[in-house]
């Protein structure tokens, strides 16, 4: 089905497993911090939660290696 629909199952280049590390990290955090804590009644609830978590992850979630609270502050942190 996926091949016929033109969907690529891999998120990395051939032979470059490190390409997948950022998305694997994101999904690991999402599952631990959101998905496994809830029971979704509908697919739409799941989609809304994923969208909400992406917004939270990109703007508010503590980014430990950077030592800053909001990843949106990255530019001011670097300058």
PDB file with SEQRES, HELIX, SHEET and CRYST1 records, atoms N, CA, C and O in Angstrom:
SEQRES   1 A   79  UNK UNK UNK UNK UNK UNK UNK UNK UNK UNK UNK UNK UNK          
SEQRES   2 A   79  UNK UNK UNK UNK UNK UNK UNK UNK UNK UNK UNK UNK UNK          
SEQRES   3 A   79  UNK UNK UNK UNK UNK UNK UNK UNK UNK UNK UNK UNK UNK          
SEQRES   4 A   79  UNK UNK UNK UNK UNK UNK UNK UNK UNK UNK UNK UNK UNK          
SEQRES   5 A   79  UNK UNK UNK UNK UNK UNK UNK UNK UNK UNK UNK UNK UNK          
SEQRES   6 A   79  UNK UNK UNK UNK UNK UNK UNK UNK UNK UNK UNK UNK UNK          
SEQRES   7 A   79  UNK                                                          
HELIX    1 AA1 UNK A    2  UNK A    5  1                                   4    
HELIX    2 AA2 UNK A   17  UNK A   20  5                                   4    
HELIX    3 AA3 UNK A   21  UNK A   33  1                                  13    
HELIX    4 AA4 UNK A   35  UNK A   37  5                                   3    
HELIX    5 AA5 UNK A   43  UNK A   59  1                                  17    
HELIX    6 AA6 UNK A   64  UNK A   66  5                                   3    
HELIX    7 AA7 UNK A   71  UNK A   73  5                                   3    
HELIX    8 AA8 UNK A   74  UNK A   78  1                                   5    
CRYST1    1.000    1.000    1.000  90.00  90.00  90.00 P 1           1          
ATOM      1  N   UNK A   1       0.815  -1.203   0.000  1.00  0.00           N  
ATOM      2  CA  UNK A   1       0.000   0.000   0.000  1.00  0.00           C  
ATOM      3  C   UNK A   1       0.853   1.259   0.000  1.00  0.00           C  
ATOM      4  O   UNK A   1       0.609   2.171  -0.790  1.00  0.00           O  
ATOM      5  N   UNK A   2       1.847   1.320   0.871  1.00  0.00           N  
ATOM      6  CA  UNK A   2       2.638   2.547   0.970  1.00  0.00           C  
ATOM      7  C   UNK A   2       3.403   2.847  -0.308  1.00  0.00           C  
ATOM      8  O   UNK A   2       3.510   4.006  -0.710  1.00  0.00           O  
ATOM      9  N   UNK A   3       3.933   1.820  -0.947  1.00  0.00           N  
ATOM     10  CA  UNK A   3       4.659   2.021  -2.194  1.00  0.00           C  
ATOM     11  C   UNK A   3       3.733   2.562  -3.273  1.00  0.00           C  
ATOM     12  O   UNK A   3       4.102   3.476  -4.010  1.00  0.00           O  
ATOM     13  N   UNK A   4       2.537   2.005  -3.369  1.00  0.00           N  
ATOM     14  CA  UNK A   4       1.569   2.459  -4.362  1.00  0.00           C  
ATOM     15  C   UNK A   4       1.139   3.897  -4.100  1.00  0.00           C  
ATOM     16  O   UNK A   4       0.861   4.646  -5.037  1.00  0.00           O  
ATOM     17  N   UNK A   5       1.085   4.283  -2.829  1.00  0.00           N  
ATOM     18  CA  UNK A   5       0.666   5.638  -2.475  1.00  0.00           C  
ATOM     19  C   UNK A   5       1.818   6.632  -2.539  1.00  0.00           C  
ATOM     20  O   UNK A   5       1.613   7.831  -2.349  1.00  0.00           O  
ATOM     21  N   UNK A   6       3.034   6.143  -2.807  1.00  0.00           N  
ATOM     22  CA  UNK A   6       4.191   7.030  -2.893  1.00  0.00           C  
ATOM     23  C   UNK A   6       4.717   7.468  -1.537  1.00  0.00           C  
ATOM     24  O   UNK A   6       5.362   8.510  -1.429  1.00  0.00           O  
ATOM     25  N   UNK A   7       4.447   6.678  -0.497  1.00  0.00           N  
ATOM     26  CA  UNK A   7       4.871   7.015   0.862  1.00  0.00           C  
ATOM     27  C   UNK A   7       6.217   6.359   1.145  1.00  0.00           C  
ATOM     28  O   UNK A   7       6.400   5.167   0.894  1.00  0.00           O  
ATOM     29  N   UNK A   8       7.150   7.135   1.665  1.00  0.00           N  
ATOM     30  CA  UNK A   8       8.453   6.620   2.054  1.00  0.00           C  
ATOM     31  C   UNK A   8       8.424   6.277   3.535  1.00  0.00           C  
ATOM     32  O   UNK A   8       8.077   7.125   4.357  1.00  0.00           O  
ATOM     33  N   UNK A   9       8.784   5.043   3.888  1.00  0.00           N  
ATOM     34  CA  UNK A   9       8.742   4.613   5.277  1.00  0.00           C  
ATOM     35  C   UNK A   9       9.951   5.081   6.077  1.00  0.00           C  
ATOM     36  O   UNK A   9       9.859   5.223   7.296  1.00  0.00           O  
ATOM     37  N   UNK A  10      11.060   5.318   5.430  1.00  0.00           N  
ATOM     38  CA  UNK A  10      12.271   5.722   6.126  1.00  0.00           C  
ATOM     39  C   UNK A  10      12.392   7.235   6.140  1.00  0.00           C  
ATOM     40  O   UNK A  10      11.971   7.912   5.202  1.00  0.00           O  
ATOM     41  N   UNK A  11      12.970   7.762   7.213  1.00  0.00           N  
ATOM     42  CA  UNK A  11      13.183   9.200   7.307  1.00  0.00           C  
ATOM     43  C   UNK A  11      14.654   9.549   7.143  1.00  0.00           C  
ATOM     44  O   UNK A  11      15.049  10.685   7.402  1.00  0.00           O  
ATOM     45  N   UNK A  12      15.467   8.595   6.719  1.00  0.00           N  
ATOM     46  CA  UNK A  12      16.896   8.852   6.583  1.00  0.00           C  
ATOM     47  C   UNK A  12      17.391   8.406   5.215  1.00  0.00           C  
ATOM     48  O   UNK A  12      16.719   7.670   4.491  1.00  0.00           O  
ATOM     49  N   UNK A  13      18.579   8.873   4.889  1.00  0.00           N  
ATOM     50  CA  UNK A  13      19.203   8.476   3.627  1.00  0.00           C  
ATOM     51  C   UNK A  13      19.743   7.059   3.751  1.00  0.00           C  
ATOM     52  O   UNK A  13      20.010   6.587   4.856  1.00  0.00           O  
ATOM     53  N   UNK A  14      19.900   6.395   2.643  1.00  0.00           N  
ATOM     54  CA  UNK A  14      20.431   5.033   2.635  1.00  0.00           C  
ATOM     55  C   UNK A  14      21.839   5.041   3.230  1.00  0.00           C  
ATOM     56  O   UNK A  14      22.696   5.816   2.807  1.00  0.00           O  
ATOM     57  N   UNK A  15      22.066   4.175   4.209  1.00  0.00           N  
ATOM     58  CA  UNK A  15      23.377   4.062   4.825  1.00  0.00           C  
ATOM     59  C   UNK A  15      23.722   5.167   5.800  1.00  0.00           C  
ATOM     60  O   UNK A  15      24.863   5.245   6.254  1.00  0.00           O  
ATOM     61  N   UNK A  16      22.771   6.023   6.134  1.00  0.00           N  
ATOM     62  CA  UNK A  16      23.017   7.150   7.042  1.00  0.00           C  
ATOM     63  C   UNK A  16      22.049   7.084   8.221  1.00  0.00           C  
ATOM     64  O   UNK A  16      21.146   7.912   8.340  1.00  0.00           O  
ATOM     65  N   UNK A  17      22.242   6.100   9.084  1.00  0.00           N  
ATOM     66  CA  UNK A  17      21.305   5.896  10.193  1.00  0.00           C  
ATOM     67  C   UNK A  17      21.256   7.088  11.140  1.00  0.00           C  
ATOM     68  O   UNK A  17      20.253   7.283  11.827  1.00  0.00           O  
ATOM     69  N   UNK A  18      22.310   7.884  11.192  1.00  0.00           N  
ATOM     70  CA  UNK A  18      22.329   9.041  12.089  1.00  0.00           C  
ATOM     71  C   UNK A  18      21.298  10.093  11.681  1.00  0.00           C  
ATOM     72  O   UNK A  18      20.884  10.902  12.511  1.00  0.00           O  
ATOM     73  N   UNK A  19      20.877  10.093  10.406  1.00  0.00           N  
ATOM     74  CA  UNK A  19      19.852  11.032   9.943  1.00  0.00           C  
ATOM     75  C   UNK A  19      18.582  10.915  10.773  1.00  0.00           C  
ATOM     76  O   UNK A  19      17.876  11.902  10.981  1.00  0.00           O  
ATOM     77  N   UNK A  20      18.299   9.724  11.240  1.00  0.00           N  
ATOM     78  CA  UNK A  20      17.045   9.441  11.925  1.00  0.00           C  
ATOM     79  C   UNK A  20      17.060   9.845  13.399  1.00  0.00           C  
ATOM     80  O   UNK A  20      16.000   9.895  14.022  1.00  0.00           O  
ATOM     81  N   UNK A  21      18.219  10.132  13.968  1.00  0.00           N  
ATOM     82  CA  UNK A  21      18.349  10.395  15.402  1.00  0.00           C  
ATOM     83  C   UNK A  21      17.451  11.524  15.909  1.00  0.00           C  
ATOM     84  O   UNK A  21      16.805  11.339  16.940  1.00  0.00           O  
ATOM     85  N   UNK A  22      17.372  12.677  15.250  1.00  0.00           N  
ATOM     86  CA  UNK A  22      16.527  13.752  15.784  1.00  0.00           C  
ATOM     87  C   UNK A  22      15.047  13.373  15.850  1.00  0.00           C  
ATOM     88  O   UNK A  22      14.383  13.674  16.842  1.00  0.00           O  
ATOM     89  N   UNK A  23      14.526  12.728  14.825  1.00  0.00           N  
ATOM     90  CA  UNK A  23      13.105  12.376  14.836  1.00  0.00           C  
ATOM     91  C   UNK A  23      12.839  11.240  15.814  1.00  0.00           C  
ATOM     92  O   UNK A  23      11.785  11.210  16.449  1.00  0.00           O  
ATOM     93  N   UNK A  24      13.777  10.307  15.946  1.00  0.00           N  
ATOM     94  CA  UNK A  24      13.627   9.243  16.940  1.00  0.00           C  
ATOM     95  C   UNK A  24      13.611   9.839  18.343  1.00  0.00           C  
ATOM     96  O   UNK A  24      12.834   9.407  19.195  1.00  0.00           O  
ATOM     97  N   UNK A  25      14.458  10.821  18.582  1.00  0.00           N  
ATOM     98  CA  UNK A  25      14.489  11.496  19.882  1.00  0.00           C  
ATOM     99  C   UNK A  25      13.162  12.200  20.147  1.00  0.00           C  
ATOM    100  O   UNK A  25      12.600  12.091  21.237  1.00  0.00           O  
ATOM    101  N   UNK A  26      12.662  12.926  19.139  1.00  0.00           N  
ATOM    102  CA  UNK A  26      11.387  13.624  19.292  1.00  0.00           C  
ATOM    103  C   UNK A  26      10.267  12.647  19.628  1.00  0.00           C  
ATOM    104  O   UNK A  26       9.518  12.868  20.580  1.00  0.00           O  
ATOM    105  N   UNK A  27      10.143  11.564  18.855  1.00  0.00           N  
ATOM    106  CA  UNK A  27       9.062  10.609  19.099  1.00  0.00           C  
ATOM    107  C   UNK A  27       9.213   9.927  20.455  1.00  0.00           C  
ATOM    108  O   UNK A  27       8.215   9.621  21.107  1.00  0.00           O  
ATOM    109  N   UNK A  28      10.444   9.686  20.883  1.00  0.00           N  
ATOM    110  CA  UNK A  28      10.667   9.118  22.206  1.00  0.00           C  
ATOM    111  C   UNK A  28      10.156  10.036  23.299  1.00  0.00           C  
ATOM    112  O   UNK A  28       9.497   9.592  24.239  1.00  0.00           O  
ATOM    113  N   UNK A  29      10.465  11.328  23.172  1.00  0.00           N  
ATOM    114  CA  UNK A  29       9.974  12.308  24.148  1.00  0.00           C  
ATOM    115  C   UNK A  29       8.452  12.412  24.093  1.00  0.00           C  
ATOM    116  O   UNK A  29       7.788  12.456  25.130  1.00  0.00           O  
ATOM    117  N   UNK A  30       7.906  12.452  22.885  1.00  0.00           N  
ATOM    118  CA  UNK A  30       6.451  12.566  22.740  1.00  0.00           C  
ATOM    119  C   UNK A  30       5.744  11.393  23.401  1.00  0.00           C  
ATOM    120  O   UNK A  30       4.774  11.584  24.135  1.00  0.00           O  
ATOM    121  N   UNK A  31       6.222  10.187  23.144  1.00  0.00           N  
ATOM    122  CA  UNK A  31       5.565   9.007  23.720  1.00  0.00           C  
ATOM    123  C   UNK A  31       5.649   9.017  25.243  1.00  0.00           C  
ATOM    124  O   UNK A  31       4.674   8.687  25.918  1.00  0.00           O  
ATOM    125  N   UNK A  32       6.799   9.389  25.789  1.00  0.00           N  
ATOM    126  CA  UNK A  32       6.978   9.404  27.240  1.00  0.00           C  
ATOM    127  C   UNK A  32       6.198  10.525  27.910  1.00  0.00           C  
ATOM    128  O   UNK A  32       5.590  10.317  28.960  1.00  0.00           O  
ATOM    129  N   UNK A  33       6.209  11.713  27.312  1.00  0.00           N  
ATOM    130  CA  UNK A  33       5.647  12.898  27.949  1.00  0.00           C  
ATOM    131  C   UNK A  33       4.181  13.147  27.610  1.00  0.00           C  
ATOM    132  O   UNK A  33       3.537  13.972  28.258  1.00  0.00           O  
ATOM    133  N   UNK A  34       3.645  12.460  26.619  1.00  0.00           N  
ATOM    134  CA  UNK A  34       2.271  12.744  26.211  1.00  0.00           C  
ATOM    135  C   UNK A  34       1.479  11.486  25.860  1.00  0.00           C  
ATOM    136  O   UNK A  34       0.497  11.163  26.528  1.00  0.00           O  
ATOM    137  N   UNK A  35       1.898  10.782  24.823  1.00  0.00           N  
ATOM    138  CA  UNK A  35       1.118   9.686  24.253  1.00  0.00           C  
ATOM    139  C   UNK A  35       0.751   8.604  25.264  1.00  0.00           C  
ATOM    140  O   UNK A  35      -0.413   8.212  25.345  1.00  0.00           O  
ATOM    141  N   UNK A  36       1.713   8.118  26.030  1.00  0.00           N  
ATOM    142  CA  UNK A  36       1.449   7.022  26.969  1.00  0.00           C  
ATOM    143  C   UNK A  36       0.673   7.474  28.202  1.00  0.00           C  
ATOM    144  O   UNK A  36       0.250   6.638  29.002  1.00  0.00           O  
ATOM    145  N   UNK A  37       0.480   8.772  28.368  1.00  0.00           N  
ATOM    146  CA  UNK A  37      -0.241   9.296  29.527  1.00  0.00           C  
ATOM    147  C   UNK A  37      -1.724   9.500  29.248  1.00  0.00           C  
ATOM    148  O   UNK A  37      -2.482   9.840  30.157  1.00  0.00           O  
ATOM    149  N   UNK A  38      -2.148   9.297  28.006  1.00  0.00           N  
ATOM    150  CA  UNK A  38      -3.522   9.598  27.602  1.00  0.00           C  
ATOM    151  C   UNK A  38      -4.159   8.422  26.876  1.00  0.00           C  
ATOM    152  O   UNK A  38      -3.478   7.525  26.379  1.00  0.00           O  
ATOM    153  N   UNK A  39      -5.481   8.456  26.832  1.00  0.00           N  
ATOM    154  CA  UNK A  39      -6.247   7.515  26.006  1.00  0.00           C  
ATOM    155  C   UNK A  39      -7.052   8.365  25.025  1.00  0.00           C  
ATOM    156  O   UNK A  39      -7.866   9.195  25.430  1.00  0.00           O  
ATOM    157  N   UNK A  40      -6.820   8.152  23.760  1.00  0.00           N  
ATOM    158  CA  UNK A  40      -7.482   8.935  22.722  1.00  0.00           C  
ATOM    159  C   UNK A  40      -8.755   8.233  22.284  1.00  0.00           C  
ATOM    160  O   UNK A  40      -8.746   7.038  21.991  1.00  0.00           O  
ATOM    161  N   UNK A  41      -9.846   8.979  22.240  1.00  0.00           N  
ATOM    162  CA  UNK A  41     -11.125   8.407  21.804  1.00  0.00           C  
ATOM    163  C   UNK A  41     -11.252   8.425  20.289  1.00  0.00           C  
ATOM    164  O   UNK A  41     -11.918   7.573  19.702  1.00  0.00           O  
ATOM    165  N   UNK A  42     -10.609   9.401  19.664  1.00  0.00           N  
ATOM    166  CA  UNK A  42     -10.703   9.527  18.210  1.00  0.00           C  
ATOM    167  C   UNK A  42      -9.323   9.812  17.613  1.00  0.00           C  
ATOM    168  O   UNK A  42      -8.398  10.232  18.308  1.00  0.00           O  
ATOM    169  N   UNK A  43      -9.217   9.578  16.340  1.00  0.00           N  
ATOM    170  CA  UNK A  43      -7.998   9.895  15.604  1.00  0.00           C  
ATOM    171  C   UNK A  43      -7.735  11.399  15.644  1.00  0.00           C  
ATOM    172  O   UNK A  43      -6.588  11.837  15.733  1.00  0.00           O  
ATOM    173  N   UNK A  44      -8.808  12.181  15.579  1.00  0.00           N  
ATOM    174  CA  UNK A  44      -8.686  13.635  15.593  1.00  0.00           C  
ATOM    175  C   UNK A  44      -8.069  14.125  16.903  1.00  0.00           C  
ATOM    176  O   UNK A  44      -7.288  15.077  16.900  1.00  0.00           O  
ATOM    177  N   UNK A  45      -8.415  13.477  18.027  1.00  0.00           N  
ATOM    178  CA  UNK A  45      -7.814  13.839  19.315  1.00  0.00           C  
ATOM    179  C   UNK A  45      -6.309  13.581  19.295  1.00  0.00           C  
ATOM    180  O   UNK A  45      -5.527  14.385  19.803  1.00  0.00           O  
ATOM    181  N   UNK A  46      -5.917  12.471  18.712  1.00  0.00           N  
ATOM    182  CA  UNK A  46      -4.498  12.142  18.608  1.00  0.00           C  
ATOM    183  C   UNK A  46      -3.770  13.175  17.758  1.00  0.00           C  
ATOM    184  O   UNK A  46      -2.707  13.659  18.148  1.00  0.00           O  
ATOM    185  N   UNK A  47      -4.325  13.515  16.609  1.00  0.00           N  
ATOM    186  CA  UNK A  47      -3.705  14.500  15.721  1.00  0.00           C  
ATOM    187  C   UNK A  47      -3.568  15.843  16.435  1.00  0.00           C  
ATOM    188  O   UNK A  47      -2.523  16.487  16.348  1.00  0.00           O  
ATOM    189  N   UNK A  48      -4.614  16.268  17.140  1.00  0.00           N  
ATOM    190  CA  UNK A  48      -4.574  17.536  17.871  1.00  0.00           C  
ATOM    191  C   UNK A  48      -3.491  17.506  18.947  1.00  0.00           C  
ATOM    192  O   UNK A  48      -2.800  18.502  19.163  1.00  0.00           O  
ATOM    193  N   UNK A  49      -3.344  16.363  19.623  1.00  0.00           N  
ATOM    194  CA  UNK A  49      -2.326  16.251  20.662  1.00  0.00           C  
ATOM    195  C   UNK A  49      -0.923  16.286  20.066  1.00  0.00           C  
ATOM    196  O   UNK A  49      -0.026  16.914  20.628  1.00  0.00           O  
ATOM    197  N   UNK A  50      -0.729  15.621  18.939  1.00  0.00           N  
ATOM    198  CA  UNK A  50       0.579  15.655  18.275  1.00  0.00           C  
ATOM    199  C   UNK A  50       0.915  17.085  17.871  1.00  0.00           C  
ATOM    200  O   UNK A  50       2.033  17.545  18.103  1.00  0.00           O  
ATOM    201  N   UNK A  51      -0.032  17.791  17.272  1.00  0.00           N  
ATOM    202  CA  UNK A  51       0.201  19.177  16.863  1.00  0.00           C  
ATOM    203  C   UNK A  51       0.515  20.062  18.064  1.00  0.00           C  
ATOM    204  O   UNK A  51       1.410  20.904  18.005  1.00  0.00           O  
ATOM    205  N   UNK A  52      -0.220  19.868  19.145  1.00  0.00           N  
ATOM    206  CA  UNK A  52       0.012  20.639  20.366  1.00  0.00           C  
ATOM    207  C   UNK A  52       1.393  20.341  20.944  1.00  0.00           C  
ATOM    208  O   UNK A  52       2.090  21.251  21.393  1.00  0.00           O  
ATOM    209  N   UNK A  53       1.784  19.077  20.934  1.00  0.00           N  
ATOM    210  CA  UNK A  53       3.087  18.703  21.485  1.00  0.00           C  
ATOM    211  C   UNK A  53       4.221  19.259  20.628  1.00  0.00           C  
ATOM    212  O   UNK A  53       5.243  19.688  21.164  1.00  0.00           O  
ATOM    213  N   UNK A  54       4.059  19.256  19.321  1.00  0.00           N  
ATOM    214  CA  UNK A  54       5.081  19.833  18.438  1.00  0.00           C  
ATOM    215  C   UNK A  54       5.286  21.304  18.781  1.00  0.00           C  
ATOM    216  O   UNK A  54       6.422  21.769  18.877  1.00  0.00           O  
ATOM    217  N   UNK A  55       4.191  22.035  18.964  1.00  0.00           N  
ATOM    218  CA  UNK A  55       4.279  23.454  19.332  1.00  0.00           C  
ATOM    219  C   UNK A  55       5.006  23.612  20.670  1.00  0.00           C  
ATOM    220  O   UNK A  55       5.899  24.450  20.800  1.00  0.00           O  
ATOM    221  N   UNK A  56       4.623  22.807  21.660  1.00  0.00           N  
ATOM    222  CA  UNK A  56       5.267  22.838  22.971  1.00  0.00           C  
ATOM    223  C   UNK A  56       6.752  22.491  22.858  1.00  0.00           C  
ATOM    224  O   UNK A  56       7.594  23.176  23.440  1.00  0.00           O  
ATOM    225  N   UNK A  57       7.070  21.449  22.126  1.00  0.00           N  
ATOM    226  CA  UNK A  57       8.448  20.966  21.987  1.00  0.00           C  
ATOM    227  C   UNK A  57       9.340  22.031  21.357  1.00  0.00           C  
ATOM    228  O   UNK A  57      10.489  22.208  21.762  1.00  0.00           O  
ATOM    229  N   UNK A  58       8.807  22.734  20.371  1.00  0.00           N  
ATOM    230  CA  UNK A  58       9.603  23.727  19.647  1.00  0.00           C  
ATOM    231  C   UNK A  58       9.711  25.071  20.348  1.00  0.00           C  
ATOM    232  O   UNK A  58      10.625  25.841  20.054  1.00  0.00           O  
ATOM    233  N   UNK A  59       8.797  25.374  21.271  1.00  0.00           N  
ATOM    234  CA  UNK A  59       8.798  26.719  21.857  1.00  0.00           C  
ATOM    235  C   UNK A  59       8.958  26.768  23.369  1.00  0.00           C  
ATOM    236  O   UNK A  59       9.402  27.789  23.895  1.00  0.00           O  
ATOM    237  N   UNK A  60       8.609  25.698  24.094  1.00  0.00           N  
ATOM    238  CA  UNK A  60       8.601  25.787  25.548  1.00  0.00           C  
ATOM    239  C   UNK A  60       9.408  24.705  26.259  1.00  0.00           C  
ATOM    240  O   UNK A  60       9.890  24.934  27.368  1.00  0.00           O  
ATOM    241  N   UNK A  61       9.561  23.561  25.661  1.00  0.00           N  
ATOM    242  CA  UNK A  61      10.197  22.434  26.342  1.00  0.00           C  
ATOM    243  C   UNK A  61      11.659  22.730  26.638  1.00  0.00           C  
ATOM    244  O   UNK A  61      12.373  23.274  25.796  1.00  0.00           O  
ATOM    245  N   UNK A  62      12.101  22.371  27.834  1.00  0.00           N  
ATOM    246  CA  UNK A  62      13.491  22.550  28.243  1.00  0.00           C  
ATOM    247  C   UNK A  62      14.407  21.770  27.314  1.00  0.00           C  
ATOM    248  O   UNK A  62      14.209  20.575  27.095  1.00  0.00           O  
ATOM    249  N   UNK A  63      15.396  22.439  26.777  1.00  0.00           N  
ATOM    250  CA  UNK A  63      16.357  21.808  25.869  1.00  0.00           C  
ATOM    251  C   UNK A  63      17.660  21.613  26.633  1.00  0.00           C  
ATOM    252  O   UNK A  63      18.521  22.492  26.624  1.00  0.00           O  
ATOM    253  N   UNK A  64      17.810  20.491  27.282  1.00  0.00           N  
ATOM    254  CA  UNK A  64      18.911  20.226  28.203  1.00  0.00           C  
ATOM    255  C   UNK A  64      20.304  20.525  27.645  1.00  0.00           C  
ATOM    256  O   UNK A  64      21.062  21.227  28.314  1.00  0.00           O  
ATOM    257  N   UNK A  65      20.683  20.042  26.476  1.00  0.00           N  
ATOM    258  CA  UNK A  65      22.049  20.308  26.000  1.00  0.00           C  
ATOM    259  C   UNK A  65      22.338  21.792  25.809  1.00  0.00           C  
ATOM    260  O   UNK A  65      23.491  22.216  25.891  1.00  0.00           O  
ATOM    261  N   UNK A  66      21.300  22.582  25.555  1.00  0.00           N  
ATOM    262  CA  UNK A  66      21.498  24.009  25.342  1.00  0.00           C  
ATOM    263  C   UNK A  66      21.550  24.778  26.658  1.00  0.00           C  
ATOM    264  O   UNK A  66      22.061  25.897  26.704  1.00  0.00           O  
ATOM    265  N   UNK A  67      21.024  24.183  27.725  1.00  0.00           N  
ATOM    266  CA  UNK A  67      21.006  24.850  29.017  1.00  0.00           C  
ATOM    267  C   UNK A  67      20.040  26.015  29.075  1.00  0.00           C  
ATOM    268  O   UNK A  67      20.193  26.910  29.906  1.00  0.00           O  
ATOM    269  N   UNK A  68      19.043  26.011  28.197  1.00  0.00           N  
ATOM    270  CA  UNK A  68      18.051  27.087  28.191  1.00  0.00           C  
ATOM    271  C   UNK A  68      16.655  26.498  28.260  1.00  0.00           C  
ATOM    272  O   UNK A  68      16.434  25.356  27.857  1.00  0.00           O  
ATOM    273  N   UNK A  69      15.711  27.278  28.772  1.00  0.00           N  
ATOM    274  CA  UNK A  69      14.346  26.794  28.949  1.00  0.00           C  
ATOM    275  C   UNK A  69      13.588  26.718  27.630  1.00  0.00           C  
ATOM    276  O   UNK A  69      12.935  25.712  27.355  1.00  0.00           O  
ATOM    277  N   UNK A  70      13.663  27.745  26.821  1.00  0.00           N  
ATOM    278  CA  UNK A  70      12.874  27.780  25.595  1.00  0.00           C  
ATOM    279  C   UNK A  70      13.791  27.729  24.383  1.00  0.00           C  
ATOM    280  O   UNK A  70      14.722  28.524  24.259  1.00  0.00           O  
ATOM    281  N   UNK A  71      13.517  26.786  23.494  1.00  0.00           N  
ATOM    282  CA  UNK A  71      14.341  26.689  22.294  1.00  0.00           C  
ATOM    283  C   UNK A  71      14.186  27.926  21.423  1.00  0.00           C  
ATOM    284  O   UNK A  71      15.066  28.222  20.615  1.00  0.00           O  
ATOM    285  N   UNK A  72      13.074  28.661  21.573  1.00  0.00           N  
ATOM    286  CA  UNK A  72      12.876  29.903  20.839  1.00  0.00           C  
ATOM    287  C   UNK A  72      13.884  30.968  21.227  1.00  0.00           C  
ATOM    288  O   UNK A  72      14.057  31.950  20.504  1.00  0.00           O  
ATOM    289  N   UNK A  73      14.555  30.787  22.363  1.00  0.00           N  
ATOM    290  CA  UNK A  73      15.564  31.736  22.837  1.00  0.00           C  
ATOM    291  C   UNK A  73      16.945  31.420  22.279  1.00  0.00           C  
ATOM    292  O   UNK A  73      17.919  32.078  22.641  1.00  0.00           O  
ATOM    293  N   UNK A  74      17.044  30.447  21.423  1.00  0.00           N  
ATOM    294  CA  UNK A  74      18.338  29.987  20.930  1.00  0.00           C  
ATOM    295  C   UNK A  74      19.138  31.110  20.283  1.00  0.00           C  
ATOM    296  O   UNK A  74      20.337  31.229  20.536  1.00  0.00           O  
ATOM    297  N   UNK A  75      18.513  31.925  19.464  1.00  0.00           N  
ATOM    298  CA  UNK A  75      19.245  32.987  18.770  1.00  0.00           C  
ATOM    299  C   UNK A  75      19.842  33.971  19.769  1.00  0.00           C  
ATOM    300  O   UNK A  75      21.016  34.323  19.663  1.00  0.00           O  
ATOM    301  N   UNK A  76      19.037  34.422  20.746  1.00  0.00           N  
ATOM    302  CA  UNK A  76      19.565  35.362  21.731  1.00  0.00           C  
ATOM    303  C   UNK A  76      20.625  34.701  22.610  1.00  0.00           C  
ATOM    304  O   UNK A  76      21.538  35.376  23.085  1.00  0.00           O  
ATOM    305  N   UNK A  77      20.519  33.404  22.830  1.00  0.00           N  
ATOM    306  CA  UNK A  77      21.502  32.666  23.619  1.00  0.00           C  
ATOM    307  C   UNK A  77      22.844  32.633  22.891  1.00  0.00           C  
ATOM    308  O   UNK A  77      23.892  32.783  23.518  1.00  0.00           O  
ATOM    309  N   UNK A  78      22.817  32.440  21.579  1.00  0.00           N  
ATOM    310  CA  UNK A  78      24.046  32.358  20.786  1.00  0.00           C  
ATOM    311  C   UNK A  78      24.700  33.728  20.661  1.00  0.00           C  
ATOM    312  O   UNK A  78      25.921  33.844  20.768  1.00  0.00           O  
ATOM    313  N   UNK A  79      23.900  34.764  20.437  1.00  0.00           N  
ATOM    314  CA  UNK A  79      24.424  36.130  20.254  1.00  0.00           C  
ATOM    315  C   UNK A  79      24.819  36.664  21.574  1.00  0.00           C  
ATOM    316  O   UNK A  79      25.288  37.799  21.665  1.00  0.00           O  
TER     317      UNK A  79                                                      
END                                                                             
